[in-house]
């Protein structure tokens, strides 16, 4: 299927306008929680993570002035939300849970990736991340007190903040699905993407290889329970030049292709389709499957430029609650469209020009 370049560009512009109109004045994007995957009864939630993910998704569209505006507004938001040592929390400072929820490695890595990409200053956080590893040198998800005395002043200030509200902190660890010793697949992949391949992050490579080799992508992370999110985070690491991850290329491509539908959809939703497209392109896969999937995305776009909300991540393995929004889905759809236009359409045009 041949998708007109103008169709893609129009869809991108509509999506950009939607996000531009719906970004909060403080730079944050909307997030909802819900108690089932349909998300028919969403509750607004002040979470930091969606803003980092949406902003990263927009980095391929920085030639649009409105995207530049959004990214700089996001930079202001992330700068304000930064904690001791350059860490970030899952909840914004306005959320009542901010005081009792520990800072986490995933938000810290993903916010740092965005800040670095848009050339905004932030406190160097490499040391606090490297202190937060287990005996296998994999990264714990949470910054919290454990049976270790390593670290510096910034690291310990992060760890000890829970003692300000001891009862609430105790309830956080006992009433939620979070654990002090959590080590999660996507979280480690995001640290690898941020810090790059080095001696300290080398163990993450084997961790990721084992997850794909053992078909554990739907159960390797407490918070990302959809394998398409794992494919997304893993594939961008391989695409960035971490060639040691080469063994994941073929199985991920094959598993994504097994979910392709007759109408061009991938997986079980528009969000899966967007994540699948991005992953396939990052893994250097090219076929009509991509064009069909892009066509499907353009037909699913809403009247105002949005795409429907679907769960992106969960509150734990039991899936008692999920997180998503139209803004989150729209961000990933825009990334898929931008990558397709940049890495597929333009290549095809160059080939056609050479043939003439």
N, C-alpha and C positions, 0 to 999 in steps of 0.2 A: 504494500500500500504506500503510495506516494503522498506524504503530507506536505501541503504547501507551506513554504517558509513563512508566508504572511499569516497563515492560521496560527502557527506557533508563536510568532511575535505578538499577535493580537491577544492570544491567551496569556502570554507573559505580562503584557501591559495591564491587562485587567486584573491579574493577580497582584501585581505590584501596587496598583491603585487601591485594591482592597486592603492590603496590609498597611499601606500608608495612612489610610483613613481610619484604621482600627487600632493602630499602635497607641498605647496610652501616652499621655503627655510626659510621663516620667521615663519613657523609653521601653517600658514593659509590654509584653504581649499577653493576651488573654489565655488562661488555662482553666479547664474545668476538671472536677472529679465527678465520677459517677460510680454506681454500684453494680453495673452490668455493662457488657460490651456494646450494647446498643446506644448507650449514652443519651437516652431519650429524656432523662431528667437530670441534667447537669447542674452542678453547684460551682460557682466561681471560686477559684483557689489562687492565692498569691504565691506562685512558684517561680523560681529563678530559671530553672532548666529550659523551659520552652523558649525563652528569649534568646538564650545562647544558641540553641539548635536552629531556630528560625534565622538568626543573624548569620550563622555559618552557611546556611542554605542559600543566602542571598549574595554570597561573595563572588559568584560567577556573573552577577548582574550589576557590578559597580559602575558600569558606564551609564546607568540610569540615574539622573539627579535625585529622584525620590528615594532610591536605594541608599545613596550616599547620606541623605538626611536621616533615614532610619538607622543606619549603622552608627552614625555619630551620636544619635539620641540613645541608642543601646549602650554605646561606650560610656555615656554619662551615668546611665542606670547601673551598669556593672561596676563602675568605679565607686559609686555610692554604696553598693551592697557588699563591697569587699571587706573581709574580716582580717584579723591578725595574721601576719605571715603571708598575706596574699591568697587566703583561702576564701571559698564561697560556700554558702549554705543552700540546701534545697528550698527553704522557705525564705521569702523576702523579710526584711526587718519589720514590715508592717504586720506580719502574720503572728498570731499568738504563739505558734509552735516554734518560732525562731529561737526563743530563749532556751528551749529544752532540746531541740534537735541539734546534734553535733554537725559541724561542717563536714563535708564529704569530698572524697577524691574525684568523683565523677563531675560534680558541678565545678570544682576547682579546675580540673583539666579543660573542660569544655568552655568555660568562661575565659580562661587564659588563652585558648586557641583563637577565640574571637578578638580579644584585646590585642593580641600580637598581630593578627591579620589586618586590623584597622589602625595599627600604629598608635595605640593608646598605652600610656604608662601604667604599670601595675607593679606591686611589690614582688620581687623575685621569690617564687614559691618552690623552687626545685628541692631545697633542703627539707622542707616539711613533708614533701611528697616522698622523698627517698627514706626519711625516717619511718615512714608509715608502711613498712613491709613486714611480711611474715618470715619464717625461717627458710621458706623456699624462694624468697626474694620476690614474691608476688605482692601486689599492693592491696592492703585492706581498703574496704570501701569507706569506712568511717574514721574520722579523727577522734579517737577516744582513748581513755586510760586502759592500758593492758599491763601485763607482767614484763615491763621493760623500762629501763631508765635512760635510754638513748634520747637524743634530741637537743634542741636549743631553746632559748627563751620563748620565741614565737610559737614553736611547736607545743611547748607545755602550756602556754596561755590558752591555746585552742583546746587542749585536752582537759584542762582543769575548769573550764567555764561551766561544765555540768554540775560542779559542786555548789554553784550559786543557787541552784534550784534542785536539791537532792531528791525530793519526793517525786517531782515531775519527771526528772531524768530517769529515776527508777521505773516509773510507769512507762516511759518511752521504750525502755529496753524490754520490759515484760509484757506490755500490751500491744506492741506492734510486731511486725515480722522481721524487724531489723535485728542484727546480731553484731556484737562487738568484733567478732572474728570473721565477718563476711569477706569473702574474696570472690569477686564476680567477673565473668568473662568480658562483657562489654565495657565495664569500668576499666579493667586492665588494658583493653584494646585502646580506649580513649587516652589513657596515660601514655601508652606507647606512641600514639599519634602526636601527642603534645610534646613529650620529651625527646622523641626520636629514638633510633636504635643505638644503644650504648651498652656498656657492660652492665649497668644497673637495671636496664629494661630487657636485656637478652632473655631472661627466663619467661617473659610473657610470650615470646615466639612459640616455644614448645607448648605452652598452655593453650594458645589459640589453635595450634596444629592438632593437638589432641582433641579439642572440642569438636572440630569438624570431622576428624578421622573416626571419632566414636559416635557421630550423629547426635551430639548433645546440645545443638544450638537452641533447642527449645527449653533447655533446662540447665543452662550454664551460668545463668545470672538471675538473681532474685527479683530483679525489677523489670528487666526486658524479657518478657515471656513469649514474644512473637519472633520466630526465627528470622523474619525479614529485617528486623532492627539489628540483629547480630550480623547478618550479611552486609548490611550497610556499613556498620562500624569496622568490620573486618576488611571489607574490600577497599576502603579508602586507605588503609594501612599498606596493603600490597601495591595499590596504585601510586603511593607516595615514594616507592622505591625500596621497600623492605622485601627484597627478593627471597629472603629465607622463608617467606610465607607462600611461596609459589605453589606448594602442594594443596593449598586451599582453593586455588582457582577453578580447577575442573569440577570438583564435587559441588561447590556452591553454584556454579553456572548450571550444572545438571539439575540440581534440586529446585532452583528457581524455574527452569524451563518445564519441569514436571507439573507446575501449577498454572501454566498458561491456559486461558480460556478461549473459546471460539470468538468472543467479541473483542479480544485483545487484552482483557484484564489479566493481571497477574496476582496470584494468591487469592485472598478473600475480600479485598476491599480496594478502594481508590488509594488509600495510604500504602497498602502492600504493593500496588502497581507502581507507585512513585519510587518506593524504596527498591523494588526489584529492578526498575529501569536504571536507577543510579548505580546499583551494584553491578549489573551486567556491563554497563559502560565502563565503570572503573576496572572491571576485570577483562577489558578489551574484547568483549563479545559483540559481534555485529551480525545482524540478520534482520529479516522482515518482522521478527517478533518485536523488535524495538519500535518500528514504525507503527505497527498495530497497537502497541501499548500506548504510544504517544497519542495516537488518534483517539483511543478510548479515554485518556485523560482529558483531552480537549472537549469531548462530548459530555463529560461529567462536571464541567465547571459550572458554578451557579451564576445566577443573574447578576450578582454584584462582584464577580471575579473570584469568589471563594470556592473551596472544595469542602465537602462534608467532613464533620468531625468523626474520628475513629480513635480507639485507644492506642497510644504509642508506648506507654509503660504503665506499670502496675505498682500497687502498694506492697507487693510481696508475692511469693509463690502461690498463695491461696487465691489470688486475684479477687480479694474482697472489695477493692476499689481500683479504678483505672483513671488515667490522666489523658486528656486530649482536648482539642479545640479545632475550629475551622482554621484558625490562624496557623496552627502547627501543620495540619495537612496541607494547607496552601503553601507553606514554606517548602516542604519537600516536593510538592508538585512543581513549583517554580524551579527548584534545583534540577529536577529531572528534565524539564523542558529546556532549560538553559544548557545543560550538559549535552543533550541530544542535538540542539542547534549548533553548539560549538564544536563537538567532537564527531558528529555523524553527518549532519547536513552539509557543513562546510567541506568536509573531506570528500563527500560525494560530488559536490560542485567542482572541487579541484580536479577530481578524476575525470569528470565529464569535459572540463576545459582542456585537459591534457589530451584527451582522445580527439577533440576537434582540431 
